[in-house]
Amino acid sequence: MSEQTRQLLYQIQMLESYFAELSQRENSLLNVFKDATSAIESIKGIGEKSESDTLIPVGMGTFIKTKISSGEKIVLNVGAGVAIEKDKDSAINFLESRIKEIEVALQDTAANKQDVASKLEQGKAEMNRFIQSSSKTKK
């Protein structure tokens, strides 16, 4: 195998690895997007009733049944172990701004994936040319 072929193979492997990382990042962003959307819907639903029943997860698939008496104040995790208390509308606005950030990150990730996929196809086509030219010279 020539040095040029080895370098191309290494480049293809690196691109495949990067593509897999981008796919994993995209899946993580989609999960956060779904989580934020669900949170907004839940907050909106809480405000419709003065009191509502709910289940609170305590771990290992175990829940405690409780009542929510008011949805006036919402506690939001803002990162780095910090949580803040906001009113319902401010919490929804915060989550909607996070959703917009996630959408931008998803678009960037999709563009990067498309670019990497294009480079992968070019690399594979070049590798096929090397293989074909190598098999012709052997004959």
C-alpha positions in Angstrom: 0.0 0.0 0.0 1.5 3.3 -1.0 2.0 6.2 1.4 -0.7 8.2 -0.4 -3.2 5.4 0.0 -2.4 5.0 3.7 -2.9 8.7 4.2 -6.2 8.7 2.4 -7.4 5.7 4.4 -6.4 7.4 7.6 -8.3 10.5 6.5 -11.4 8.5 5.6 -11.3 6.8 9.1 -11.0 10.2 10.8 -13.9 11.6 8.8 -16.0 8.5 9.6 -15.2 9.0 13.3 -16.1 12.7 13.2 -19.3 11.9 11.3 -20.3 9.5 14.1 -19.6 12.2 16.7 -21.7 14.7 14.8 -24.5 12.1 14.6 -24.3 11.5 18.4 -24.3 15.3 19.0 -27.3 15.7 16.8 -29.2 13.0 18.7 -28.3 14.6 22.0 -29.5 18.0 20.8 -32.8 16.4 19.6 -33.3 14.9 23.0 -32.7 18.2 24.7 -35.1 19.9 22.2 -37.8 17.3 22.9 -37.2 17.8 26.7 -37.5 21.6 26.5 -40.7 21.3 24.3 -42.2 18.9 26.8 -41.3 21.2 29.7 -43.0 24.2 28.1 -46.2 22.1 27.5 -46.1 20.9 31.1 -45.7 24.4 32.4 -48.6 25.6 30.3 -50.7 22.7 31.4 -50.0 23.4 35.1 -51.3 26.9 34.9 -54.7 25.8 33.6 -55.8 24.3 36.9 -55.5 25.6 40.4 -54.5 22.2 41.6 -53.4 19.1 39.8 -52.2 15.6 40.5 -48.7 14.5 39.3 -46.0 11.9 39.8 -42.5 12.9 40.9 -39.7 10.6 39.9 -37.4 9.5 42.8 -35.2 7.1 40.8 -35.1 3.6 39.5 -38.6 4.0 37.9 -40.2 4.9 41.2 -42.6 7.7 41.6 -44.4 9.6 44.4 -47.9 10.8 43.8 -48.4 14.4 44.8 -50.5 17.5 44.1 -49.3 20.7 42.5 -51.1 23.5 44.2 -49.7 26.4 42.1 -47.7 26.9 39.0 -46.8 30.4 39.8 -43.1 29.8 40.4 -40.9 27.5 38.4 -37.4 26.4 39.4 -35.1 26.2 36.3 -31.7 24.6 36.1 -29.5 27.2 34.3 -26.3 25.1 34.3 -23.3 24.5 36.4 -25.5 23.2 39.3 -27.3 26.6 39.5 -31.1 26.8 39.6 -33.2 29.9 39.7 -36.8 30.6 40.4 -38.9 32.3 37.8 -42.5 33.0 37.2 -44.4 30.9 34.7 -44.1 33.3 31.7 -40.4 34.0 32.4 -39.7 30.3 32.6 -41.5 29.7 29.3 -39.5 32.6 27.7 -36.2 31.1 29.0 -37.0 27.7 27.7 -38.1 29.1 24.3 -34.8 31.0 24.0 -33.0 27.7 24.8 -35.0 26.0 22.1 -33.8 28.7 19.6 -30.2 28.1 20.6 -30.7 24.3 20.2 -32.2 24.9 16.7 -29.2 26.9 15.7 -26.9 24.2 17.0 -28.9 21.5 15.2 -28.6 23.5 11.9 -24.8 23.9 12.4 -24.4 20.2 13.2 -26.5 19.2 10.1 -24.3 21.5 7.9 -21.2 20.0 9.4 -22.5 16.5 8.8 -23.3 17.3 5.2 -19.8 18.7 4.7 -18.2 15.6 6.3 -20.4 13.3 4.2 -19.4 15.1 1.0 -15.7 14.8 2.0 -16.2 11.1 2.8 -17.7 10.4 -0.6 -14.8 12.2 -2.3 -12.3 10.2 -0.2 -14.0 6.9 -1.0 -14.2 7.8 -4.7 -10.5 8.6 -4.7 -9.7 5.3 -2.8 -11.7 3.4 -5.5 -9.6 5.1 -8.2 -6.4 4.0 -6.4 -7.7 0.5 -6.1 -8.7 0.4 -9.8 -5.4 1.8 -11.0 -3.6 -0.6 -8.7 -5.4 -3.6 -10.1 -4.8 -2.4 -13.7 -1.0 -2.1 -13.1 -0.9 -5.7 -11.6 -2.5 -7.1 -14.7 
